[in-house]
Amino acid sequence: MLSIIIPNHNEPNIEKVTVILRESYPEAQIIIVDDPSGNGKGWAVRTGLGNTAGESVVFLDADMDIHPKMIKRLLPFLEDYDIVVGAKQINKGLLQRKILTFLSRLYIRVLFGLAIDTQTGIKVFRRKAIPDWKTDGYGFDIEVLYKARKLGFSMIEVPIDAAISKRMSWKSILGTLKESLRIRFLL
């Protein structure tokens, strides 16, 4: 069984995402975790994970930057890898986003040794490869993947189509930077 966890912090596209998922993956367990108080993406995914029944687990953002059908592109790789991470191909669009994505990936590679796009909003795991994590915010992705790598789980990055429609806020950039330093040096 496939379990799909979607953190929802007032996402306007949540209904659309849910309809697409039910049509595309009728046998999947779809878990939407509402977070109106802003506890954080890591909190929402952790809360949803406690309700999963599947041996394969998807973390999917609900902002529609990544179409839910991209899950089908990642699933076949679970035959050979424990974790499959979508990699955004930003060929057009916001220059700021391209630069920040490049710098973020370089920063994560240097600090954590992870040569994958940790901040992409789609990841597929074998259930056994998901370690416990403490980070509640956006940096939880980094913590999960860093701990999984340290535990010896295999991972691969697979190119996906992404329609990046919004700028990254300085608040989220600085928050992720702060969280990543805490993960690396305090956890």
Helices and strands as residue ranges (DSSP letters): E 2-8, H 14-24, E 29-34, H 41-49, E 56-60, G 68-70, H 71-74, G 75-79, E 83-88, H 95-112, E 122-126, G 127-129, H 140-150, E 155-160, H 170-186
